[in-house]
Amino acid sequence: MSSETSVLPQRDSADYCIDPADLNIPERSTPAASTKRISVLPAVNLYNGSIGFALPRGWVEHFHPEPWRIEEALRQAIKPAQWNPYLEVLTITIASNENRTGEPVHFSLLPLTHGQAG
């Protein structure tokens, strides 16, 4: 707004400026792609290291070199496992004496193409 069309005199206009941050209105924003997670129930194949689970687009399989670690974490899980499709990370929250909400354990998985496992 220019000073010619302002209702307030120019000397007073700065006193009445409102910073949107002072209104405490949260901005509408979508979470970053890297923070989106999907609850999954992983199926772990201890023999060949494949980790499979259902997603909205269908069944997917990934690979982890130490599948027994994922199986062990799933036995101690206190929340559903979370899959981050953008980072290809499976997060399992396990019980902890130090933290009542549990401790997240992260597993980086490699996508499997058909016929690649074991």
Number of C-alpha atoms within 10 A of each C-alpha: 6 6 11 9 8 10 9 13 11 12 8 9 12 10 9 8 8 9 7 10 9 7 8 7 8 8 8 6 6 7 8 7 11 11 10 14 17 14 16 16 16 20 15 21 17 16 10 15 19 25 25 19 16 14 14 6 6 7 9 15 20 19 22 21 13 13 18 15 13 22 17 11 19 21 12 14 19 16 16 16 22 20 24 17 15 11 14 15 17 23 24 24 20 21 18 14 8 8 9 8 13 17 17 18 15 16 17 15 18 15 16 16 11 8 6 11 15 9
